[in-house]
Amino acid sequence: MSEHNLPPHVLTEIASPMRDSRLMGVGELAQLATSADLAVAADARLALQHLTEDDSRSVAAAAAAALGRTAVRIEPERVDFGQVAPGTPPLVADVLVDGPPLAVATAALTVSGPGLRAALQGRRLRIEWQPRTDWLDGSVTVRGAAGWADVRVTGQVVATGVSLADLEEQLEAEAGAGGHAAARVTVLPPPARRRTGATVLVGSLTALLLIGGAGVAVALTGRLPLHRAPASAPVAAPTVTPGPPSATAPRALTTAAPAPTGLARLPLALRAASMAKPSVIGTVRVGAEPEGVVVSPDGRTVYVADQGARVLSVVDAATRRVTSVKLRNTPRFVTTSRDGRLVFVSMYENDKSGSGVAVVDAAGRKVVRYLATGRQPYTLAVGPDDRLWVPIHSEGRIEIHETRGVQRADARVTVPPNPHAVAFSAGLRRAFSANHESNAVAVIDMRTDRLLQSIPVSRAPHSVAVSPDGRTVLVAGYEADTADLIDASTLRRTGPLPVGSKPQSVAFAGDGRHAYVVNEGSNTVSVLDARTGAVTATVRVGRSPRTVAVSPDGRLAYVTNGDDDTLSVLRVAE
């Protein structure tokens, strides 16, 4: 921290032995972090970072909150190009980079994903996808002196049989549904030699689904009865990086003058609306004593860790056909890489021997390596930083592994005994760990991999989940038969909230309006209003339900039933 760039009175306040003076200094640093003077802003954020380690919990929490408010942000945090037809030309989405001047002035981009490119133009982040593989699950990260933020980018190439009449009906219905401002997705027209009529365009249009917002600009050459958007200035052709410019680079479009091809803004329904009263619509038999479950990022596959069979069950979500991958030791919990190409399975025996993580190639359905970990790796997860976070139950720490290359251990975070699960708030750059024996949730700064503080919760927290908007944390208190809600920013707790017996696992609905608590002791799933915590329904599933996972589109949830050797399939959204 440079004393030259910060006002003397602020330095005096933050160095004061009086807590109230340091709190006042935090407030002034938060204002300085938004300054147009980049040197001052950078030093203010550095000082706030130091204060997150203050002896006073209130000062540390205030400093962490100030860092969150002055960090770079991306709105929305996800772009889904949806399902597109083979041969679809490049798709472009514009999202907003928000935050103080420091956030944009020092920003650099990192792009991950096949056919994905991006460029930052002021506060507009332009993302282009040239469909190449059958599906995309990538990301664009903006990183600089004001922290980092990323947007997840997904899409899928599929054959489509949607008719023009069906599309017109869908668009007319959605046009009246309303929505809120969000990123703009533009389907750019193909070169003249690629024009094949309305079929490809219909496939492209039905594909557009932008999770996190509702405004979509669509370029079309068909004869759909759409209202023309108001005239606007021409949009400059995007310059995308990394990689050399394409020989068939997308052309910019304008609506400034009447033309056969125009832009129309269509309010599309973006996420399936979760239901207050879900229902079980099917049961799938898997291996013996299923425990962990996860859905692949493209929603096509469900992975189940079968403890009794020592296999990873691979369930086709459409056909419900089950195959298996044999593992070296007893599997416990499972997650996937962000692009879905790798599956990570935590393993250990009852005597804690055989502890480690199996790395499975999703396409080849075979183990490609085993990672050594501490004793008893628990409910692992891949974070927005694209690293694998593994709670080590018996050793009171979380190991963080790279997911690419040699996948070595990158960091370790000591937490209160004993970590069961971890979940993330991407916007706040915080990880939350449910620590069973400590009756607490640990809050970890993902920028520094350091423990910020612990929050007391209901007895024996077994599971933790963060809402899609990153603002709310849900915790299951296994021995208390309750759940707790935590504000991810202020860290204020609401609860306890009565649920079923022995709540074992939690998850949020895709739209964040509801949450699900798996009650192992009562063979049920409690459905909560995510805002109030009130139970809206209790759904009976199989015997000894263990964990729950929600599909990426938010329409289905999957619950493992340990004593039935089954997987319950719930319809949780319209």
N, C-alpha and C positions, 0 to 999 in steps of 0.2 A: 504494500500500500504506500502510495506516494503522498507525503504530507504537503507537497507543493501544490497538488491539484485539488485538495479538499479544504474548505474554509476552516480556519483555526477553531472557531467556536464549535464546529461539528466534531473535530478531533477531540476537543475537550470533553464534549458530552459523551462520546462513545468510550472514552478512557476513564470516565468517572466511576468511583466505587459505588455510587448510588444507582440502584436499578432504574428508578424513574428517569434519571438523566440519560441513561443509555437507551431507554425506550424512546425518549424524545429524539435522540440521535438517530435511531433507526428510522423514525418518520422523516427526518430531514434527508437521510441517505436515500430513501425511497424516491424522494422528489428529485434529488441530484442524479439518480440513475436514469431519469427520463430527459436529462439535459441534452441540448444540441451540441454542447461541448463534449466531444467523445472521450477526451482524456479524463474529464471530471466524472462522466458517467461510468467509465470503466473502473475508476478507483472507488467510486461509491458502491458498485456491485462487489468489488473485492472486499471492501470493508464489511459489507453485509454478510458475505460468505464467512469471514472470520467470526462475526457475531452469532452465527448459527451454532457455534461451539461455546457460547457464553454459559457461565455457571448458572445464571438465572434461566429457568425454563421459559418464562414469559418473554424474556428478551430473545432467546434463541428461536422461539416460535414466531415472534414478530419479524425477526430478520429473515427466517425461511419464507414467511408469507410475502414479505416485500420482494424477495428474490423472485418468487413466483409471479408476482404482479408485473415485474419489470423485465421478464424474460421474453424471448422471441416466441411468438405463437403462430400457428397456421390454422386458418379457418376455411373449410372444415378440415378435420384430421383424417378423413378418408375420402377417396374418390373411387367409385366402382363404375367402370365402363360397361358392366353388365355382359350379357351374352351377345356376341356379334357373329355374323355369318363369315364363312371362309372368304378371303379376298377383300375383306373390308379395308378401305383406305385408312390412313392415319387418323387417330382420334386425339383431340386436344381438350384439356381442361385447364381453366384458370382458377387458382385459389389465392387467397389473401394472406400475405405475411404481415402479421401485426406485431406491435410492440414499440418500444421507444426508438429514437433514431439510431442508437447503438446497435439495435437488433438487425437493422438492414444494412447499415454502413459497413459492418464487419462480416457480413454473412458469406459463407461458402457452401456449395452444394455437393452432396454425395448422392448418387443415383444407383439403385440396385433393382434389377429386374430385366428380363429379356424384352428387347424392343422398346425400352423405356428411356426417354430423354427429358431433360428439364433445363429451363433457363430462368433466371431471376431478372425481372425488368422493373426496377423500383420496388414497389410493394406487391407486385403481381408475380406470382410463381406460375409459369406456364409449363404444363406437363403434357408430353406427347407420347402416345403409345402406337407403335406400328405392330399390329398383331402378327406374331410369328409362330409361337407355340400354341398348344391347345388351351393353355390358361396362363394367367399372370397373377402373381402375388408379389409385388415389389414395394419399394418405398423410395421417397425422396426426402433427404434430411437437410435441413438448413442449420448450419452451425456457425457460431461466432462468439464474440465477447459477451453477448447477452444470453449465452446458453445455447441450447439446441432444441429443435422441434422437428417432427417429421409427419409426413402424410403417407398413409398406406394406400397403395394403388392396386386395384384388382380388376380382372376382366377374364373373359372366357370366349374361345372361338368354338362355335358349335353350328351344325347344320340346323336351319330353321325352316319350319313349314307354316309360319304365320301368314295369314292372308291379309290383303290390303284392307278388306272390310273389317276384319277383327282389329287391326291396328287403328283404323279410324275410330271405331267404337271405343277402344281403350283410351286414345288420346282425348276424345271429347269428354269422356267421363272424368279423366284426371285433370282436364283443364278447369273443371269446376270445383276441384277438391281443395284448392288453395294451397298455401305453403309459405315458406320463409326464404329469405335471400340466402344464396349459397354460391358455390363455385359454378362456373359456366362450362358445360361440356359441348364441344362443337364437333360434329361429324363433317370432315372436310371432303369435298368431292374428289373422286378418282380422276386420273388423267383421262383424256378423251378415249384412248384405246381400251380402257378398262370398263367403260360404261356398258352395263348389261341389263339395263331396264330397272323396273321397280323392285324386283325380288331382293337384290342385295341391299337396296336402300331400306326396304321394309325390315329386313333382318337387322340392319344397323340401328334403325330407330327403336325397334322394340328392345334393343339391348341396353338402352341408356337408363342407368339407375345410379344416382349419385347419393351415396349414403352420407348424411350429415347436412344436407341442404336440399332446396327444392327448385331453384331456378336453373333451367337448362336451355341453352341455345342450340337449336338443331338446324343444320343446313340440309335441304332436301331438294330434289329435282322432280319428285313425283307430283301427283295431282291431288294431294290431300287438302281438304278444305280447312286450312289453318289460317289464323289471323296473323298478318304481318306485324312484326315488332316495329316500334317507332324507329325512324331513321336515326342512324348513329354514324360517328366518324369511322372510317375504315380501320380495321384491325391490322396492325403490322404483322407481316409474316414472321412466325417465331424463329428465333435462333436457338437451337437446342444443343445441349452438350450432355455427356461427352460423345466423342466420335465424330467423324467427318460428316458433312452435310449429305443428305440422301439425294440421289439423282432425281428422285420423284418427290421432292419436298412438298409438304402440304401448302396449298395456296390460301391466302387470306381471303375473307369474304366481307362484303359490305352490304348494308341495306339502305344506303343513302339515296338510291334511285330505284324506281320500279324496275323489276326484272323478273324473268320466269323463275329464277332461283332466289329465295329470300331466307331470312332468319326469323324463327318464331320462338318466343319464350314460352315454355310449357311447364306448368307446375306439376311435377310428377310425384307420386307417392314414393317415398324413399325407403322406408323400412316397414316391414310387416308390423301391424299394430298388435301388440301383445294383449292377450285376453286375461281378464280377471279370474276366469274359471277354465283352465285348460282341461284336456281330457286325454286318456290313454287310447291310442289308436292302433297299437300293435305291440307284439312281444317277439324278441329275437333270441333264440338259444345260442349261447356262446360257450366258452370253456368253463371249467370248474372255478367257482368262487371269483367272479369278476370284481375288480376293485376300481382302478382308475379308468377314465374314459375321456376322449377328446375327439372333436370333429375336425377334419382337414380344412384348411383355409378355403378350398373351393367347394366345400360342402358335400363332396361326392363320397367320402369315406369316413367311417367311424372306427377308431382304434380303441380296443379294450384290453387292459392288462388283466389276464386271468391267473390269479395266484395259484389255485389248486392244480391247474394244467401246465403251469410254467410256459405259457405261450402268450403271444400277442395276437388277439383275434382281430382280423381285418374285415370289416363289414361294409359291403356295398350299400350305400344309403338308399339307392333306388330299388334294387332287387332284394336287398337284405340277405344276400348270399354271403356266407362266412368262410374265410380261409384263415390260415394261421401261420405264424412265424415262431419257430422254436427258439427259446432263449436259454442262456447258460444257467441263470439263476432265477429265483422266484420274482416275477414282475410285480410291481406295486402300483406305480402311477405312470402316466404317459402324457406327453405333449408333442407338438410338432414345431419345426422351424417355421419362420414367417412365410417362406415361399412354399412350404408343404413338401419339400423334397426329402426331408429327413424326419424321422420319428425318434423321440428320445424316451426311453423307458427306465425308470428307477427300479433297482433290484436289491434285495437282501433276503437272507434266510432268517428264520425265527431267532437264531442265536447271533444275528447281526453279521455273520460271515457272508462272503459273496457280495459285499456291498459295491455298487457301481452303477453305471448308466450304460445301457445298450443303445447303440446308434444304428438305426434301421434305415436302409434305403427304401423310400416309399414306392418307387417305381419297380425296383427289382424284388422287393419284399424279402430282403435278406439282411442279416446283421453285417455291417461293414467294419465296426470296431466296438470295443468296450472301453469306457472311460473309468479310470480309477477315481473313487471319491472317498470321503470319510464314511464312518459307520452309520448305516441306516438312512440312506437318501430318501427323502419323502416327496411331497407333491411339487414336482419341478415345473418350471414355466419358462418360456422364452419371452423376454421383455421387449419393449419398444426400442431398446438399444441393440437388439438383435443378438443378445447374449443369453446363455442358458443359466438360469438361477436355480440352484439345487439346495433346498433346505437339508442340512445334515442333522437329523433329529437327535442322535445320541451325543453330539459334540457341540451343540449350542452355537452353530454358525451356519452361514449361507455361503456356498461356493459358487462363483460365477465363472462360467466357461465360455470360451469363444465357440461359435457354432460353425465357423468356417475353418478351413485349413486343418491344422493339427488338433484343434478343439481342446487346447490346454486350459488349465485353470488360470483365469485372468486376475481374479481378486477373491478375497475372503472377507466376510463381514461378521463380526461377533455379535450375536443377539442373545436376548434372555432365553433360558431353557424353556421348552425345546421346540425348535421351529417345525411346524407341520406343513405350511403352505405359504406361497408368496403371490402377490398380485400387484398391478402397476397403475399409476396415474401418469400417463404420458405427458399431459400438459404441465403438471406440477413437478415432473421429474422425480417422483417419489415411488418407492417400493414399500409394500406393507406385508409384514410377516406375522402370521398367527402363531403364537408361542404357547404351546399346550400347558406345560407345567408352571409357567409364570403368570398365567391369566392376564396376558397382555398382548398387544399388537405393537410390533416394532415398526418405526418409521425410518426409512433409509433414504438418504440423499443419493440419487442415481448419478449425479455429477461427480461425486467424490467417493462413492461407495462407503459412506460412513453413516453410522447410526445417529439419527437426530434425537429421538426420544422414544419412550414407550408409553402406550396408552392403556390404562386398566380397562378390562372388558369382563364379560361374564365368564364363569369358571370353565376351564379347559377348552380354550378356543381351538377348533380343529381345522377350520377352513376360512378363507378370506377371498373376497371378490371385489372388484372395483367397477363401478358403473361405466357404460360406454363413453360418457362425457368426462370421465375422470374425476368427478366431483364427490362421489359418495362411496364409502367403503362398507361392506357388509361382512359380519363375522358370525360364525356359528359357535355357540357355547355348548359343547357336548354334554357336560355334566350338569348344566344349569337348565337345560331344555328351553333355552332362549337364544335370541340373536341380538346383535347390536348394530346400529348404524353410526358411522363416523364421517364427519365432514372432512374431506381429504385436504382442504386448505386450512381451516381453523383448527382441525383435530378435535373438535367438540363431539362428544359421544351422545347418542340418543338411544335409550334402552334402559333395562333389558326389555325385549319384545318376546312375549310368549309364543312358542311354536310347538312342534311335536316332541316326542321323546328321543333323546340322544341325537340332536342335529349334527350331522356328519359333514355335509358339503353344501356350498352355496354357489349361486351364479345369478347374473342379471339377465333380463330379457334383452333382445337385440335393440329395442328402442329405449331401454332404460326405465320404462314405466313400472315394471314389475320385477320381482326377484324370487328366486326359488331356493328353498331350504329342504334338503333331504334329511328325513328323520329316520335313522336306522332302527330305533326302538319301537316306533309305531307303524313302520312300513308305509310311510306316507311322504308326500312332498307338500310343504306349506308354501302357498303363493302369497307374496307380500306386495302391498302397495309400496313402491320404492320410496315414495315421498314421505308417507306417514308411518310406515312400518306395520300397518294394520293387515291382518290376514284376510285375504279376499276369497280363498278357497283352500281346501285340503283334498289332495288327490291321492287315492290309494294306488300303490304300485306293488312290486313283488316283495318277497321276504328279505329282510336285512338289506335295504337299499344303502348303497355306499357313496357314490359320487354322481354328479350331474354335469352335462355339457350341453350347450346351446348351439345350434347350427348357425353359420355366418349370416344367413338371411333372416334369422330370428323366428322361423316358422315352427321348428321342431326342437325338442329337448330329449336327451337320452339319459336314462338313469340305470346304473348297474345294480343288480339284485344279487348279493353275495350268496344267499342261501338257496336261490332258485336257479342259479347258473344262467340267468337271462338278462336281457337288456330291454327295459320298457321304453317305448317310443311315445312321446307326448306331443300333441298338437298344442302349441302355446301361443299361436298368433293366427289372425285371420288370413 
